């Protein structure tokens, strides 16, 4: 089935379309600035339309609005959500797309070969109204008996210096395998079924590259298909649903750090690797999120004898990879990548490794990715 492309819809809107939408939201006739850009009433805040001043500017070149009295920069979907809130309605991101499409009769899909190609009729309502990608996975992972966890010791702050308290570790059922000097990380699916156990080595095996391995107890290997699940989702899904936000990180430790920072408001899940599968993408979208944050580890440092040119090329390839991963979500939700442009992280650090303040700095300066190549700051 073809899927609506929120960015193509937004970029197809003419000034007549924008006037129609803003008028429907309660704005009086627009004025113009010295460059000819339309200025609308501030329907995005401050009560009734009679109280609104003409301070909501629209800039066609960027498809963005700027409210110079209160709300700062927004696109058409954000304007709709805020204007409807002023009218006493709660609009989701999906509903704002539907509102634009119904009012302007424009519907673009990911399969449209041309930016200017408009559908003759709206044919994507089924997707827009009930889009819950693969809520039930086609293949359910097998589960294990939780009694196996009794083999391990309670967590005793074995991650020295990482800031993970026993309270958070116990919440995620983290244990310690004294015999193997391993931190034990049980993995649960969205229904809280034990689907696998991973071990984090703390000895020389970690230094040699075998940091995470499947757990083996009495010749039974408790492995699972990592790309078919998301670590931490059994505990963080309620925060994801209520906030309509989801942060994707690489490793389990970052999910634990998220809980250290935000408690029950932690909306982080781990893909347990450096890629995102379509199964993981669909699992995230099934929670009705509106914003996705890709918070993968910072790129490695420059190697000995590696030229600046070769390092910059490798860094660019890594950034392109992150953009490709972001494009898995861009047609459906807002997507952001967290880059460390401020030097608050060490090479290969997760955005959650240093401090809550460092993470929030990166969040405030996140880079939005659209369906087009490149970033919107």
C-alpha positions as a Markdown table, in Angstrom:
| # | Residue | x | y | z |
|---|---|---|---|---|
| 1 | Unk | 0.0 | 0.0 | 0.0 |
| 2 | Unk | 1.3 | 3.5 | -0.8 |
| 3 | Unk | 1.9 | 5.7 | 2.2 |
| 4 | Unk | 1.3 | 9.4 | 2.5 |
| 5 | Unk | 4.4 | 11.6 | 2.5 |
| 6 | Unk | 4.0 | 14.4 | 5.0 |
| 7 | Unk | 6.8 | 16.5 | 3.5 |
| 8 | Unk | 5.6 | 16.2 | -0.1 |
| 9 | Unk | 2.1 | 17.3 | 1.1 |
| 10 | Unk | 3.6 | 20.3 | 3.0 |
| 11 | Unk | 5.8 | 21.3 | 0.1 |
| 12 | Unk | 3.0 | 21.1 | -2.4 |
| 13 | Unk | 0.9 | 23.7 | -0.5 |
| 14 | Unk | 0.5 | 27.0 | -2.5 |
| 15 | Unk | -0.1 | 30.3 | -0.8 |
| 16 | Unk | -3.8 | 29.9 | -1.7 |
| 17 | Unk | -3.7 | 26.6 | 0.3 |
| 18 | Unk | -2.0 | 28.2 | 3.2 |
| 19 | Unk | -4.5 | 31.1 | 3.2 |
| 20 | Unk | -7.4 | 28.5 | 3.1 |
| 21 | Unk | -5.9 | 26.6 | 6.1 |
| 22 | Unk | -5.2 | 29.7 | 8.2 |
| 23 | Unk | -8.6 | 31.1 | 7.5 |
| 24 | Unk | -10.2 | 27.9 | 8.6 |
| 25 | Unk | -8.1 | 28.0 | 11.8 |
| 26 | Unk | -9.5 | 31.5 | 12.5 |
| 27 | Unk | -7.0 | 33.9 | 11.1 |
| 28 | Unk | -8.2 | 37.2 | 9.6 |
| 29 | Unk | -7.0 | 38.2 | 6.1 |
| 30 | Unk | -3.2 | 38.1 | 5.9 |
| 31 | Unk | -0.9 | 41.1 | 5.6 |
| 32 | Unk | 2.5 | 41.2 | 3.9 |
| 33 | Unk | 6.0 | 42.0 | 5.0 |
| 34 | Unk | 8.4 | 44.1 | 3.0 |
| 35 | Unk | 9.5 | 40.9 | 1.1 |
| 36 | Unk | 5.9 | 40.0 | 0.3 |
| 37 | Unk | 5.7 | 37.1 | 2.8 |
| 38 | Unk | 2.2 | 36.7 | 4.3 |
| 39 | Unk | 1.6 | 37.5 | 7.9 |
| 40 | Unk | -1.3 | 35.9 | 9.7 |
| 41 | Unk | -3.1 | 36.3 | 13.0 |
| 42 | Unk | -1.4 | 34.4 | 15.8 |
| 43 | Unk | -4.0 | 31.6 | 15.9 |
| 44 | Unk | -1.3 | 29.5 | 17.6 |
| 45 | Unk | -1.8 | 31.1 | 21.0 |
| 46 | Unk | -3.7 | 33.6 | 23.2 |
| 47 | Unk | -7.3 | 32.7 | 23.1 |
| 48 | Unk | -9.9 | 34.1 | 20.7 |
| 49 | Unk | -9.1 | 35.2 | 17.2 |
| 50 | Unk | -10.2 | 38.7 | 18.1 |
| 51 | Unk | -7.2 | 38.9 | 20.4 |
| 52 | Unk | -4.7 | 37.7 | 17.8 |
| 53 | Unk | -2.2 | 40.1 | 16.3 |
| 54 | Unk | -0.6 | 39.7 | 12.9 |
| 55 | Unk | 2.7 | 38.2 | 14.0 |
| 56 | Unk | 2.6 | 34.8 | 12.5 |
| 57 | Unk | 4.9 | 35.0 | 9.4 |
| 58 | Unk | 5.0 | 32.4 | 6.6 |
| 59 | Unk | 8.2 | 31.9 | 4.6 |
| 60 | Unk | 7.3 | 29.9 | 1.4 |
| 61 | Unk | 11.0 | 29.2 | 0.6 |
| 62 | Unk | 11.4 | 27.0 | 3.8 |
| 63 | Unk | 7.7 | 26.0 | 4.2 |
| 64 | Unk | 7.9 | 27.2 | 7.8 |
| 65 | Unk | 6.1 | 29.7 | 9.9 |
| 66 | Unk | 7.6 | 31.9 | 12.6 |
| 67 | Unk | 5.5 | 33.4 | 15.4 |
| 68 | Unk | 7.3 | 36.5 | 16.6 |
| 69 | Unk | 5.3 | 37.0 | 19.7 |
| 70 | Unk | 5.4 | 33.6 | 21.4 |
| 71 | Unk | 5.7 | 30.2 | 19.5 |
| 72 | Unk | 8.9 | 30.7 | 17.4 |
| 73 | Unk | 9.4 | 28.4 | 14.3 |
| 74 | Unk | 6.8 | 25.9 | 13.3 |
| 75 | Unk | 5.6 | 24.1 | 10.2 |
| 76 | Unk | 2.0 | 23.9 | 9.0 |
| 77 | Unk | 1.3 | 20.8 | 11.1 |
| 78 | Unk | 2.5 | 22.4 | 14.3 |
| 79 | Unk | 0.5 | 25.5 | 13.6 |
| 80 | Unk | -2.6 | 23.3 | 13.2 |
| 81 | Unk | -2.0 | 21.4 | 16.4 |
| 82 | Unk | -1.5 | 24.5 | 18.4 |
| 83 | Unk | -4.4 | 26.4 | 16.9 |
| 84 | Unk | -6.7 | 23.5 | 17.5 |
| 85 | Unk | -5.5 | 23.3 | 21.1 |
| 86 | Unk | -6.5 | 27.0 | 21.5 |
| 87 | Unk | -10.0 | 25.9 | 20.3 |
| 88 | Unk | -10.2 | 23.2 | 22.9 |
| 89 | Unk | -9.3 | 20.2 | 20.6 |
| 90 | Unk | -6.4 | 17.8 | 21.0 |
| 91 | Unk | -5.0 | 17.1 | 17.5 |
| 92 | Unk | -2.4 | 14.4 | 17.0 |
| 93 | Unk | 0.3 | 14.7 | 14.3 |
| 94 | Unk | -1.6 | 12.2 | 12.1 |
| 95 | Unk | -4.8 | 14.2 | 12.5 |
| 96 | Unk | -3.0 | 17.4 | 11.4 |
| 97 | Unk | -1.9 | 15.7 | 8.2 |
| 98 | Unk | -5.4 | 14.5 | 7.6 |
| 99 | Unk | -6.7 | 18.0 | 8.2 |
| 100 | Unk | -4.4 | 19.5 | 5.6 |
| 101 | Unk | -5.3 | 16.7 | 3.1 |
| 102 | Unk | -9.0 | 17.0 | 3.6 |
| 103 | Unk | -9.0 | 20.8 | 3.3 |
| 104 | Unk | -6.7 | 21.1 | 0.3 |
| 105 | Unk | -7.6 | 17.8 | -1.5 |
| 106 | Unk | -3.9 | 17.0 | -1.9 |
| 107 | Unk | -2.5 | 13.6 | -1.3 |
| 108 | Unk | 1.1 | 12.6 | -2.0 |
| 109 | Unk | 2.6 | 9.2 | -1.4 |
| 110 | Unk | 6.1 | 7.8 | -1.2 |
| 111 | Unk | 5.7 | 6.3 | -4.6 |
| 112 | Unk | 5.0 | 9.6 | -6.4 |
| 113 | Unk | 7.8 | 10.0 | -9.0 |
| 114 | Unk | 7.4 | 13.8 | -9.2 |
| 115 | Unk | 7.1 | 16.4 | -6.5 |
| 116 | Unk | 4.4 | 18.1 | -8.5 |
| 117 | Unk | 2.3 | 15.0 | -9.0 |
| 118 | Unk | -1.0 | 15.3 | -7.2 |
| 119 | Unk | -3.4 | 12.4 | -6.7 |
| 120 | Unk | -6.8 | 12.8 | -8.3 |
| 121 | Unk | -8.5 | 11.7 | -5.1 |
| 122 | Unk | -7.5 | 10.9 | -1.6 |
| 123 | Unk | -6.9 | 7.2 | -1.5 |
| 124 | Unk | -4.8 | 6.7 | 1.6 |
| 125 | Unk | -7.5 | 7.2 | 4.4 |
| 126 | Unk | -7.2 | 3.5 | 5.4 |
| 127 | Unk | -3.5 | 4.1 | 6.1 |
| 128 | Unk | -3.9 | 7.5 | 7.7 |
| 129 | Unk | -6.8 | 6.5 | 10.0 |
| 130 | Unk | -5.6 | 3.1 | 11.2 |
| 131 | Unk | -1.9 | 3.1 | 10.6 |
| 132 | Unk | -0.6 | 0.7 | 13.2 |
| 133 | Unk | 2.3 | -1.0 | 11.4 |
| 134 | Unk | 2.5 | -4.7 | 12.3 |
| 135 | Unk | 1.2 | -4.5 | 15.8 |
| 136 | Unk | 1.2 | -8.3 | 15.8 |
| 137 | Unk | 4.5 | -9.5 | 14.7 |
| 138 | Unk | 4.4 | -12.2 | 12.0 |
| 139 | Unk | 6.8 | -14.4 | 14.0 |
| 140 | Unk | 6.7 | -14.3 | 17.8 |
| 141 | Unk | 10.0 | -14.9 | 19.4 |
| 142 | Unk | 10.1 | -18.0 | 21.7 |
| 143 | Unk | 10.3 | -17.3 | 25.4 |
| 144 | Unk | 12.3 | -18.8 | 28.3 |
| 145 | Unk | 11.5 | -19.7 | 31.8 |
| 146 | Unk | 12.5 | -16.9 | 34.1 |
| 147 | Unk | 13.7 | -19.3 | 36.8 |
| 148 | Unk | 17.0 | -19.4 | 35.0 |
| 149 | Unk | 17.7 | -15.9 | 36.4 |
| 150 | Unk | 17.9 | -17.4 | 39.9 |
| 151 | Unk | 21.3 | -18.7 | 38.9 |
| 152 | Unk | 22.7 | -15.2 | 39.0 |
| 153 | Unk | 23.4 | -12.8 | 41.8 |
| 154 | Unk | 21.6 | -9.5 | 42.4 |
| 155 | Unk | 23.1 | -6.5 | 40.7 |
| 156 | Unk | 25.7 | -4.9 | 43.0 |
| 157 | Unk | 26.7 | -1.8 | 41.0 |
| 158 | Unk | 29.1 | -3.8 | 38.9 |
| 159 | Unk | 29.1 | -1.1 | 36.2 |
| 160 | Unk | 31.5 | 1.0 | 38.2 |
| 161 | Unk | 31.5 | 4.7 | 37.3 |
| 162 | Unk | 28.5 | 4.4 | 34.9 |
| 163 | Unk | 26.0 | 5.9 | 37.3 |
| 164 | Unk | 23.5 | 3.0 | 37.2 |
| 165 | Unk | 22.0 | 2.5 | 40.6 |
| 166 | Unk | 20.8 | -0.9 | 42.0 |
| 167 | Unk | 17.3 | 0.6 | 42.0 |
| 168 | Unk | 17.3 | 1.0 | 38.2 |
| 169 | Unk | 19.2 | -2.2 | 37.6 |
| 170 | Unk | 16.7 | -4.2 | 39.6 |
| 171 | Unk | 13.8 | -2.6 | 37.7 |
| 172 | Unk | 15.2 | -4.1 | 34.5 |
| 173 | Unk | 16.1 | -7.3 | 36.3 |
| 174 | Unk | 19.8 | -6.9 | 35.7 |
| 175 | Unk | 21.9 | -9.5 | 37.4 |
| 176 | Unk | 25.6 | -10.5 | 37.8 |
| 177 | Unk | 27.2 | -13.9 | 36.8 |
| 178 | Unk | 30.0 | -14.3 | 39.3 |
| 179 | Unk | 31.4 | -17.4 | 37.7 |
| 180 | Unk | 31.9 | -15.6 | 34.3 |
| 181 | Unk | 32.4 | -12.1 | 35.6 |
| 182 | Unk | 29.5 | -10.9 | 33.4 |
| 183 | Unk | 26.7 | -8.4 | 33.8 |
| 184 | Unk | 23.4 | -10.2 | 32.9 |
| 185 | Unk | 20.9 | -8.3 | 30.8 |
| 186 | Unk | 17.5 | -10.1 | 30.4 |
| 187 | Unk | 15.6 | -9.1 | 27.3 |
| 188 | Unk | 11.8 | -8.9 | 27.4 |
| 189 | Unk | 9.4 | -8.4 | 24.5 |
| 190 | Unk | 6.6 | -5.8 | 24.5 |
| 191 | Unk | 4.4 | -8.3 | 26.5 |
| 192 | Unk | 7.0 | -8.8 | 29.2 |
| 193 | Unk | 8.0 | -12.3 | 28.0 |
| 194 | Unk | 11.6 | -13.3 | 28.6 |
| 195 | Unk | 12.9 | -13.8 | 25.0 |
| 196 | Unk | 16.7 | -13.8 | 25.6 |
| 197 | Unk | 19.6 | -13.0 | 27.9 |
| 198 | Unk | 22.7 | -11.1 | 27.0 |
| 199 | Unk | 25.9 | -11.0 | 28.9 |
| 200 | Unk | 28.3 | -8.0 | 29.2 |
| 201 | Unk | 31.8 | -9.2 | 29.8 |
| 202 | Unk | 33.8 | -7.2 | 32.3 |
| 203 | Unk | 37.1 | -8.8 | 31.9 |
| 204 | Unk | 39.7 | -9.0 | 29.1 |
| 205 | Unk | 37.1 | -10.4 | 26.7 |
| 206 | Unk | 35.5 | -7.0 | 26.6 |
| 207 | Unk | 38.8 | -5.3 | 25.8 |
| 208 | Unk | 39.3 | -7.7 | 22.9 |
| 209 | Unk | 36.0 | -6.8 | 21.3 |
| 210 | Unk | 33.6 | -9.4 | 22.8 |
| 211 | Unk | 31.8 | -6.9 | 25.0 |
| 212 | Unk | 28.3 | -8.4 | 24.6 |
| 213 | Unk | 27.7 | -12.1 | 24.0 |
| 214 | Unk | 24.7 | -14.5 | 24.4 |
| 215 | Unk | 24.4 | -15.9 | 27.9 |
| 216 | Unk | 25.0 | -19.7 | 28.3 |
| 217 | Unk | 23.9 | -21.6 | 31.3 |
| 218 | Unk | 24.4 | -25.4 | 31.6 |
| 219 | Unk | 24.9 | -25.7 | 27.8 |
| 220 | Unk | 21.8 | -23.7 | 27.0 |
| 221 | Unk | 22.3 | -20.6 | 25.0 |
| 222 | Unk | 19.8 | -17.9 | 25.7 |
| 223 | Unk | 20.1 | -16.0 | 22.5 |
| 224 | Unk | 17.4 | -14.4 | 20.3 |
| 225 | Unk | 17.0 | -12.4 | 17.1 |
| 226 | Unk | 18.0 | -8.9 | 18.3 |
| 227 | Unk | 16.6 | -7.2 | 15.3 |
| 228 | Unk | 13.1 | -8.5 | 16.1 |
| 229 | Unk | 12.8 | -6.7 | 19.4 |
| 230 | Unk | 13.7 | -3.6 | 21.3 |
| 231 | Unk | 15.4 | -3.7 | 24.7 |
| 232 | Unk | 13.5 | -2.0 | 27.4 |
| 233 | Unk | 10.2 | -1.6 | 25.6 |
| 234 | Unk | 8.3 | -3.7 | 28.2 |
| 235 | Unk | 9.0 | -0.9 | 30.7 |
| 236 | Unk | 9.3 | 2.2 | 28.7 |
| 237 | Unk | 6.3 | 1.7 | 26.3 |
| 238 | Unk | 3.9 | 3.6 | 28.5 |
| 239 | Unk | 6.2 | 6.7 | 28.5 |
| 240 | Unk | 6.5 | 6.3 | 24.7 |
| 241 | Unk | 2.8 | 6.2 | 24.3 |
| 242 | Unk | 2.0 | 9.1 | 26.6 |
| 243 | Unk | 4.7 | 11.4 | 25.3 |
| 244 | Unk | 4.3 | 10.3 | 21.6 |
| 245 | Unk | 8.1 | 10.2 | 21.5 |
| 246 | Unk | 10.7 | 7.5 | 21.2 |
| 247 | Unk | 14.4 | 7.7 | 21.5 |
| 248 | Unk | 16.4 | 4.9 | 19.7 |
| 249 | Unk | 19.8 | 4.1 | 21.2 |
| 250 | Unk | 22.3 | 1.4 | 20.4 |
| 251 | Unk | 22.9 | -0.4 | 23.7 |
| 252 | Unk | 21.1 | -1.6 | 26.8 |
| 253 | Unk | 23.1 | 0.7 | 29.1 |
| 254 | Unk | 21.7 | 3.8 | 27.5 |
| 255 | Unk | 18.1 | 2.7 | 28.3 |
| 256 | Unk | 19.2 | 2.2 | 31.9 |
| 257 | Unk | 20.8 | 5.7 | 31.9 |
| 258 | Unk | 17.5 | 7.1 | 30.5 |
| 259 | Unk | 15.7 | 5.7 | 33.5 |
| 260 | Unk | 18.3 | 7.1 | 35.9 |
| 261 | Unk | 17.7 | 10.6 | 34.3 |
| 262 | Unk | 13.9 | 10.5 | 33.9 |
| 263 | Unk | 12.4 | 7.7 | 35.9 |
| 264 | Unk | 9.0 | 6.6 | 34.6 |
| 265 | Unk | 9.2 | 9.3 | 31.9 |
| 266 | Unk | 12.0 | 7.5 | 30.1 |
| 267 | Unk | 11.0 | 6.9 | 26.4 |
| 268 | Unk | 14.2 | 5.2 | 25.3 |
| 269 | Unk | 14.6 | 1.8 | 23.7 |
| 270 | Unk | 17.7 | 0.0 | 22.4 |
| 271 | Unk | 18.1 | -1.6 | 19.0 |
| 272 | Unk | 21.1 | -3.5 | 20.3 |
| 273 | Unk | 23.3 | -2.8 | 17.4 |
| 274 | Unk | 24.1 | 0.0 | 14.9 |
| 275 | Unk | 21.2 | -0.6 | 12.5 |
| 276 | Unk | 17.4 | -0.4 | 12.7 |
| 277 | Unk | 15.4 | -3.3 | 11.2 |
| 278 | Unk | 12.0 | -2.8 | 9.6 |
| 279 | Unk | 10.5 | -5.0 | 12.4 |
| 280 | Unk | 11.9 | -2.6 | 15.0 |
| 281 | Unk | 10.7 | 0.4 | 13.0 |
| 282 | Unk | 7.2 | -1.0 | 12.8 |
| 283 | Unk | 7.2 | -1.8 | 16.5 |
| 284 | Unk | 8.0 | 1.8 | 17.3 |
| 285 | Unk | 5.4 | 3.1 | 15.0 |
| 286 | Unk | 2.8 | 0.8 | 16.5 |
| 287 | Unk | 3.0 | 2.8 | 19.7 |
| 288 | Unk | 1.5 | 5.8 | 17.9 |
| 289 | Unk | 4.6 | 8.0 | 18.2 |
| 290 | Unk | 4.9 | 11.4 | 16.6 |
| 291 | Unk | 8.6 | 12.0 | 17.1 |
| 292 | Unk | 11.5 | 9.7 | 16.8 |
| 293 | Unk | 15.0 | 10.5 | 18.0 |
| 294 | Unk | 18.0 | 8.6 | 16.7 |
| 295 | Unk | 20.6 | 8.8 | 19.5 |
| 296 | Unk | 23.3 | 6.5 | 18.2 |
| 297 | Unk | 26.8 | 6.5 | 19.5 |
| 298 | Unk | 29.2 | 9.2 | 18.5 |
| 299 | Unk | 31.6 | 8.3 | 15.7 |
| 300 | Unk | 34.9 | 6.8 | 16.7 |
| 301 | Unk | 38.1 | 8.8 | 17.1 |
| 302 | Unk | 40.7 | 9.2 | 14.4 |
| 303 | Unk | 43.0 | 6.2 | 14.2 |
| 304 | Unk | 46.8 | 6.3 | 14.4 |
| 305 | Unk | 48.3 | 7.0 | 11.0 |
| 306 | Unk | 44.8 | 7.8 | 9.6 |
| 307 | Unk | 44.9 | 10.9 | 7.4 |
| 308 | Unk | 42.5 | 13.7 | 8.0 |
| 309 | Unk | 41.0 | 13.2 | 4.6 |
| 310 | Unk | 40.3 | 9.5 | 5.2 |
| 311 | Unk | 38.8 | 10.2 | 8.7 |
| 312 | Unk | 36.5 | 12.9 | 7.3 |
| 313 | Unk | 35.4 | 10.6 | 4.6 |
| 314 | Unk | 34.6 | 7.8 | 7.1 |
| 315 | Unk | 32.8 | 10.3 | 9.4 |
| 316 | Unk | 30.7 | 11.5 | 6.4 |
| 317 | Unk | 29.7 | 7.9 | 5.5 |
| 318 | Unk | 28.6 | 7.4 | 9.1 |
| 319 | Unk | 26.4 | 10.5 | 9.0 |
| 320 | Unk | 24.9 | 9.4 | 5.7 |
| 321 | Unk | 24.1 | 6.0 | 7.3 |
| 322 | Unk | 22.3 | 7.7 | 10.2 |
| 323 | Unk | 20.3 | 9.7 | 7.7 |
| 324 | Unk | 19.3 | 6.6 | 5.8 |
| 325 | Unk | 18.1 | 5.1 | 9.1 |
| 326 | Unk | 16.1 | 8.2 | 9.8 |
| 327 | Unk | 14.5 | 7.9 | 6.3 |
| 328 | Unk | 12.8 | 4.7 | 7.5 |
| 329 | Unk | 10.5 | 6.9 | 9.6 |
| 330 | Unk | 10.3 | 10.2 | 7.8 |
| 331 | Unk | 7.1 | 9.5 | 5.8 |
| 332 | Unk | 5.2 | 8.9 | 9.0 |
| 333 | Unk | 6.6 | 10.9 | 11.9 |
| 334 | Unk | 9.1 | 13.7 | 12.7 |
| 335 | Unk | 12.6 | 12.3 | 12.9 |
| 336 | Unk | 15.6 | 13.8 | 14.5 |
| 337 | Unk | 19.3 | 12.8 | 14.8 |
| 338 | Unk | 21.4 | 13.8 | 17.8 |
| 339 | Unk | 24.8 | 15.0 | 16.7 |
| 340 | Unk | 27.5 | 16.1 | 19.1 |
| 341 | Unk | 28.5 | 19.4 | 17.6 |
| 342 | Unk | 29.6 | 20.7 | 21.0 |
| 343 | Unk | 32.2 | 18.2 | 22.1 |
| 344 | Unk | 30.3 | 17.1 | 25.2 |
| 345 | Unk | 30.8 | 13.4 | 24.3 |
| 346 | Unk | 33.9 | 11.2 | 23.9 |
| 347 | Unk | 34.3 | 9.2 | 20.7 |
| 348 | Unk | 31.9 | 6.2 | 20.7 |
| 349 | Unk | 29.9 | 7.6 | 23.6 |
| 350 | Unk | 26.2 | 7.3 | 23.6 |
| 351 | Unk | 24.3 | 10.6 | 23.9 |
| 352 | Unk | 23.3 | 9.4 | 27.4 |
| 353 | Unk | 26.8 | 8.4 | 28.6 |
| 354 | Unk | 27.9 | 11.7 | 30.1 |
| 355 | Unk | 25.1 | 13.5 | 31.9 |
| 356 | Unk | 21.5 | 14.5 | 31.8 |
| 357 | Unk | 22.6 | 18.1 | 30.9 |
| 358 | Unk | 24.8 | 16.9 | 28.0 |
| 359 | Unk | 21.8 | 14.9 | 26.6 |
| 360 | Unk | 19.5 | 17.8 | 26.9 |
| 361 | Unk | 21.9 | 20.1 | 25.1 |
| 362 | Unk | 22.0 | 17.6 | 22.2 |
| 363 | Unk | 18.2 | 17.4 | 22.3 |
| 364 | Unk | 17.8 | 21.2 | 22.2 |
| 365 | Unk | 20.1 | 21.2 | 19.1 |
| 366 | Unk | 18.7 | 18.1 | 17.4 |
| 367 | Unk | 18.7 | 17.9 | 13.6 |
| 368 | Unk | 15.5 | 17.1 | 11.8 |
| 369 | Unk | 15.5 | 14.8 | 8.9 |
| 370 | Unk | 12.9 | 15.0 | 6.2 |
| 371 | Unk | 12.1 | 12.8 | 3.2 |
| 372 | Unk | 14.6 | 14.7 | 1.2 |
| 373 | Unk | 18.3 | 14.2 | 1.6 |
| 374 | Unk | 19.9 | 16.4 | 4.2 |
| 375 | Unk | 19.0 | 18.0 | 7.5 |
| 376 | Unk | 16.7 | 20.8 | 8.6 |
| 377 | Unk | 18.2 | 22.6 | 11.6 |
